[in-house]
Amino acid sequence: MDAITLLKNDHKTVEDLFRRFEQAGDRAYVEKRRLVDRMIEELARHAAIEEQLFYPTTRATVPATHDIALESIEEHHIVKWELQELKDMDPHDERFDAKVAVLMENVRHHVEEEESEYFPKVRDELGRNDLQELGDKMEEIRKVAPTRPHPRLPQTPPFNVVAGLVAGAADMVGDTVRGVAQGSVSVVRSAVGLVPGLGGDSSSPMGSSRTRAQAIDVRDAADDAVEVVSAAGRGAKRTAESAAHGASNTARTAASGAKGAATSARKGAASTRTTAKRAATSTGRAAKKGASSTRRSATNASRATKAAARS
């Protein structure tokens, strides 16, 4: 998929979330929280692939985009702070809806400028093959892009790339223990090679302008990022194993308790049946004795009556 089509698809995804938020009821707190969490993830990934690849590449190859790219980066910065505040805000907060409204206004303005001014300049200058290649790289970078805003991180190359890889790996571990286990370390290594200038491509505009010392610093930092991801993966694995062990012990304890309770219940039921049987037997005997006594009394009364009548 070419780079511009990819970014426009992202814009459509986010706009759909905006519309659904606007249509949610005033008291749809759970739905609004879920939609804002999706907005945060989608916008964080989108901003990362633009800042790490699209903006630097187009600034270097399409001079007419220089100023609008810088403006777009500043707009990203504002949006990230709004996302950061929304990330921890309770949807019952009276400012929650207002803050989302301001977020939507800023993002829609940003999207309108990109699609009407920025993207046409890029498409006029770059050919289909270049846009396709750039889009492929952006899709790879998306796999390790941050899912949270991180407004304090650098936003321009080269260090935004390394910072983004580390932040993305940290977010991945936070989102799911499986993230690192499913190969994020190898993806980070591949992603380093995709970014212009980090993969040793001296023919790229970014690669030709970077000094050797700066390139060495960036590659060293990238190696550090990979080590951070590896360590996070090992920690996540240990956490998962501990959780599984704890769950197993809890299950065994619960099973043992359930078994004991069932045994006690069976014993209690048996004791109750025995007591009930004895009570029924005793009651039956008492009833028979009472009936026999009643019959004798009735017979004696009848005899007395007859005797009184004869006399």
QUIWOUR-V471028 format. One record per helix or strand. SS is the DSSP state (helix for helix, strand for strand). FROM is the first residue (numbers start at 1). LEN is the number of residues. If there is no record, write none. Layout:
BEGIN
SS,FROM,LEN
SS,FROM,LEN
END
This chain:
BEGIN
helix,3,21
helix,29,33
helix,63,25
helix,96,30
helix,128,15
helix,159,17
helix,178,17
helix,205,5
helix,212,99
END
